[in-house]
Amino acid sequence: MTMLTATGTPCVDAIYKERNRLKNEQEQIQNNIRKTIDNTEGQIRKLKNKIEVLENKKKTLIIEFNKDCDKDERIRGSTPPQIKITSPPSSPKSRIIYKRDKDVDEIKAQLNNEKLMKMIENAMTNKINKLNNTIELQEKERQLENEKRENNSSICNIM
């Protein structure tokens, strides 16, 4: 691709062209890396927002659940956890690893929050089902008592 002069050295124009091509390629690679970093940071922000929303839901569900429960059945953790702020490492490579670990930890926390939410929802539905069953039983008992009263009163009226 490069042109050689009569002495066997590459032509200066060919060297500049190759240099410019490499610079353009380097800029494209850097732009792609910036876009990737921006996209991952955007995803991280979205996940952080989701985690915050889930933590708020968890807190309100725990508070609501604890209002209706006995002391022994209450769930602890209605107060939000204290977050320790640590400074990221200074080297670029360790910063990337730190961010990855932090992201993985956040995703794990989100999954744990979702599992807890499901557990709480299941417990609440079980409680509601039990309450509905007891209400139905009480209504049936009332109906039976009313029927007995009516039968007794009709027998008394006949006599």
C-alpha positions in Angstrom: 0.0 0.0 0.0 2.8 2.4 0.7 4.7 3.9 -2.1 8.5 3.6 -2.0 10.8 6.1 -3.5 13.8 5.1 -5.6 15.9 4.7 -2.4 13.4 2.3 -0.8 11.9 4.7 1.8 8.1 5.1 2.0 6.6 8.3 0.5 5.8 11.0 3.0 2.2 11.3 1.7 1.6 7.7 2.3 2.9 8.0 5.9 0.6 11.0 6.6 -2.4 9.2 5.0 -1.8 6.1 7.2 -1.3 8.3 10.2 -4.6 10.1 9.6 -6.4 6.8 9.0 -5.1 5.5 12.3 -6.1 8.7 14.1 -9.6 8.5 12.7 -9.8 4.8 13.7 -8.6 5.7 17.2 -11.2 8.5 17.5 -14.0 6.1 16.4 -12.9 3.5 19.0 -12.8 6.2 21.7 -16.2 7.4 20.7 -17.6 3.9 20.8 -16.1 3.4 24.3 -17.6 6.7 25.5 -21.0 5.7 24.1 -20.8 2.3 25.8 -19.8 3.9 29.1 -22.7 6.4 28.8 -25.1 3.6 28.1 -24.0 1.6 31.0 -24.1 4.6 33.3 -27.7 5.2 32.1 -28.6 1.6 32.8 -27.0 1.9 36.3 -29.0 5.0 37.0 -32.2 3.3 35.9 -31.4 0.3 38.1 -30.6 2.6 41.0 -34.0 4.2 40.6 -35.7 0.8 40.4 -33.9 -0.2 43.6 -35.0 3.0 45.4 -38.6 2.4 44.3 -38.4 -1.2 45.5 -36.9 -0.2 48.8 -39.7 2.3 49.4 -42.3 -0.3 48.5 -40.6 -2.8 50.8 -40.6 -0.3 53.6 -44.3 0.5 53.2 -45.3 -3.1 52.9 -43.4 -4.0 56.0 -45.0 -1.2 57.9 -48.5 -2.2 56.7 -47.8 -5.9 57.4 -46.5 -5.1 60.9 -49.6 -3.1 61.7 -51.8 -6.1 61.3 -49.5 -8.7 62.9 -48.8 -10.0 66.4 -45.5 -9.0 67.9 -44.0 -12.4 67.2 -44.9 -12.3 63.5 -43.6 -8.8 62.8 -40.9 -8.3 60.2 -37.8 -6.3 61.1 -36.2 -3.9 58.6 -38.9 -1.2 58.2 -36.2 1.4 58.5 -34.0 1.8 55.4 -30.4 0.5 55.7 -27.6 2.9 56.2 -25.5 3.2 53.1 -21.8 3.4 53.6 -20.1 5.8 51.2 -16.7 4.6 50.0 -14.4 6.4 47.7 -13.7 4.6 44.4 -10.1 3.4 43.7 -7.8 5.8 41.9 -6.4 3.6 39.1 -8.6 3.4 36.0 -8.5 -0.4 35.9 -9.5 -0.8 39.6 -12.3 1.8 39.0 -13.8 -0.3 36.3 -13.6 -3.4 38.5 -15.0 -1.4 41.4 -17.9 -0.2 39.3 -18.6 -3.7 38.0 -18.6 -5.1 41.6 -20.8 -2.3 42.8 -23.2 -2.9 39.9 -23.3 -6.6 40.6 -24.0 -5.9 44.3 -26.8 -3.5 43.3 -28.3 -6.1 41.1 -28.1 -8.7 43.8 -29.7 -6.3 46.2 -32.5 -5.6 43.7 -33.1 -9.4 43.3 -33.2 -9.8 47.1 -35.6 -7.0 47.4 -37.8 -8.5 44.7 -37.7 -11.9 46.6 -38.6 -10.2 49.8 -41.5 -8.3 48.1 -42.8 -11.6 46.8 -42.5 -13.2 50.3 -44.4 -10.3 51.8 -47.1 -10.4 49.1 -47.5 -14.1 49.7 -47.8 -13.6 53.4 -50.3 -10.8 53.0 -52.4 -12.9 50.6 -52.3 -15.8 53.0 -53.5 -13.5 55.8 -56.2 -12.1 53.7 -57.4 -15.6 52.6 -57.5 -16.7 56.3 -59.5 -13.6 57.2 -61.9 -14.2 54.3 -62.3 -17.8 55.4 -63.1 -16.8 58.9 -65.6 -14.2 57.7 -67.3 -16.8 55.5 -67.5 -19.3 58.5 -69.0 -16.6 60.7 -71.6 -15.8 58.1 -72.5 -19.4 57.8 -72.8 -19.8 61.5 -75.1 -16.7 61.7 -77.3 -18.2 59.0 -77.5 -21.5 60.8 -78.4 -19.7 64.0 -81.1 -17.7 62.2 -82.5 -20.8 60.7 -82.6 -22.5 64.1 -84.3 -19.5 65.6 -86.9 -19.5 62.8 -87.5 -23.2 63.2 -87.9 -22.9 67.0 -90.2 -20.0 66.7 -92.4 -21.7 64.2 -92.6 -24.8 66.3 -93.5 -22.6 69.3 -96.2 -20.8 67.3 -97.7 -24.1 66.3 -98.0 -25.3 69.8 
